[in-house]
Amino acid sequence: MGIQFDETNLLARMVGPVHGLTPEEFAAAEPSAAQALAGVNALTASGVIGFPNLPKDIGLAREIESFAARVKGSYDTVCLVGIGGSALGAWALDCALRGPHPVQGVHTTDNPRLVILDNVDPEFVHLALASMKPKKTLVVVIAKSGATAETVATFLLVRDWLVAGAGAKAAKARTVVVTSQGRGDLKVLATNEGYTTFHLPENVGGRFSVLSAVGLVPAALIGIDIQALLRGAARMTATAAKTDLAANTPLRAALFHVLALTRKGKSIQVAFPYANRLWGTAFWFRQLWAESLGKATNRAGELVHIGQTPIAALGTTDQHSQVQLYMEGPNDKVFTFWSVKKPAVPGAIPAAKTGLEGFDYLTGQSLAKLLDAELRSTQAALTENQRPNCGFILDRVDAEHLGMFFQLLEFETAFAGEMLNINAFDQEGVELGKRFTFGLMGRKGFSDFKKRYTDYEARRKG
Ligand code: PA5
């Protein structure tokens, strides 16, 4: 069991020296990997970052499991209210381990569905509420800050809907909160109302929080084995501590992706799963890579405007949508294929012949074989066109492998941040937008942002 990283098609011998890395370039960069490892270890040891320690918290997992066991059978829908890092991990988990939404089967109290309200589009929220029954819904509201406008506003609506449809007492019992222990009005409300509450550590940022209560609570409530998730993540944490670059998968992947950006000008990374189950994970990764590495200044305070734009594409679907551009458009991308060695089912294609040439070469084969052939063909064609590409190969998609993969990508991101000499753990750009929203919506203490917005409007008018 495990996950491999294949960098062969990033090398100059495959895609030429303009777009690929020469052995000399790689060797010259190796010391920066050792420095990145030391940097992440130091941040962990000093408590600045907490995600590496999350897999050890079996006590929390047991607490969540016993809560899930207590409420089991009382709901057929888990309604998650949250956004960004407070929603994407749950989506990734649900999609990977229970199947992409349209194919999850009928939802029942034994097979509850997950509805994620992560956007304040009123029509979306309205339709979602209309599709749920208050007496069969468990609401999980998640916000690290306890103050994100979208989450607070949606929760106020959902809370009203729950009280109106199930009664005040049941509404209380049907509401679960995940937030920071020591701050935010959501925490105050949860205490006042007596909601069941789980906390996430202050040193775990939203996009690094999938293995904290943020991801584990919704996961356990929809029947995912959260201890298996943590087991896999713990294995990857051990891999990420290895000083041997060849054996440290996240460190090696980080070095290759950073070199593709800084030495070969690949300012875009296409995360390209060939598995519908990993589609949610690709969106979770998009936030992780974008928010962590997209920064104005480096640690020395110099203006660098660094980052690598992550794009999610799905194989084979996007071969018929995006690949024309990827093949012949600007050579500014590095492609990272995510594949699964052994899909759970082969998808045998019936053997009976039709007598039609365009059909019969496929009869008796399997969808798994076709998917693999399509993947290898795309890799070969991109390589022929000097488009650098690499791959993560997962043995399977199960809870343990997903835990491993989350931790791999989080460590890779942390290492990449160190290599780029930036703080991968803040998000000033996101916070600025949040403050403007507070100003526009009249929140106390944010009137200066209202004024800045008014000035901006005046400038627009000329
Ligand atoms: O990674 C982050 O910190 C952010 O993207 C947050 O996850 C996002 O802004 C939501 O924040 P909160 O959990 O406080 O509602």
Residues whose N, C-alpha, C, O or C-beta is under 5 A from the ligand:
A	BS01	PA5	I83 G84 G85 S86 I142 A143 K144 S145 G146 T148 G205 G206 R207
